[in-house]
Amino acid sequence: MECAQASLLADGRRLHLHHGPIDLIVEASGAGRTDAYVRATKRFESILNELVAELPMLRMRAQKGAIFSGAVARRMQQAVEPYCDKFVTPMIAVAGAVADEILEQIQQSPDLEKAYVNNGGDVAFYLADGQHVSAAIAALPGGRITLDSSGSYHGIATSGWSGRSYSLGIADSVSVVAKDAASADVAATMIANAVNLPNHPHVTRVPAVELSPDSDLGDLDVTTYVGDLSDVEIRSALHNGSGIAQACVDQNLIGGAILQLKQEYRQIGVPVIQQVCSKPIPEQELSYA
């Protein structure tokens, strides 16, 4: 297995951490930036090996009270615990959990103003008093999620059928704000799965194992294409997902969510859309605007 790699990006501000399938962008501001990057790099070196050591169990259906040795695996388990009555594996939370673990190391650096760890769109962030963070959202062209230090939300995640992970549903995107990135990661996936129209003739699905033989989803059908849908069908699918999103809000599992399918979107929970710009913003952009 290749060694973990760390390097500053061309802008001199952001740190790129890469190891196998894990690819992180880290940015910190304040006098503690250099120390934060040293801490992040050191912790990152062992994360993939820790996960691989427990991978067989992490790919199994989640069970309440399951015990893991690695810190990231424990974060994954904690995030999926509320959903164990449904089919879910701890792997559903891996991207967010890795971001949370690195952020925890960064937060130990003194004199930080703010910091984020972006793991392919699943983001954990820290904000000192008086600071705020703004992230582009896929659900609304030009839309942003803007959160400040007065809130209790430190994670943002997005899921959808056309993203980098497989989805059982047909949502173009579901963006979630939660207490941490692992919790947001799980909820975004579960809500996106629920935005669905089972057996629709214009939706193509294949067993996950046909796309990835080692997928933890096994023979479950995942969406590979969503064709034309009527307005009624779009609203019906969004209604299905909105019910799950509202349940997550009611149980304090998330702060809010934005669900998007075709030309329509639904917003549940906290008013996370803080501003809408006139020009589209790249999905993965995260800034301190």
Secondary structure, DSSP 8 states (H G I E B T S, - for coil): ----EEEE-TTSSEEEEEETTEEEEEEEEETTHHHHHHHHHHHHHHHHHHHHHTHHHHTS---TT---SSHHHHHHHHHHGGGTTSS--GGGGHHHHHHHHHHHHHTTSTTEEEEEEEETTEEEEEE-TT-EEEEE-TTSTTEEEEEETTSS--EEEEE-TTSSS--SS--SEEEEEESSHHHHHHHHHHHHHHS--TT-TTEEEEEHHHH-TT-TTTT-EEEEEE----HHHHHHHHHHHHHHHHHHHHTTS-SEEEEEETTEEEEEES--EEEE-SS---TT-EE--
